[in-house]
Amino acid sequence: MAFHGSWNRDVPTGAKVVRIRVKNGKPVSYEDFITGFQNEAGSRWGRPVDFAVLRDGSVLVSDDSGNTIFRVTASK
């Protein structure tokens, strides 16, 4: 799931991609998968919008702040 991030806070929150753990067809927890789109002061260089998992297991993440699509792959 892509957390697009807040826009109306003194210090913005969110702006990350998380992995949702599912058990018996229901979400039970989530964990950070891709972070680093903003620094501790809240300044951002990207805002993730959506993602797609490709057949090779890589993940595409769209960013509407930079009009960019990132491809994430496993290291070998």
Order of alpha helices (4+ residues) and beta strands (2+ residues): beta-beta-beta-beta-beta-beta
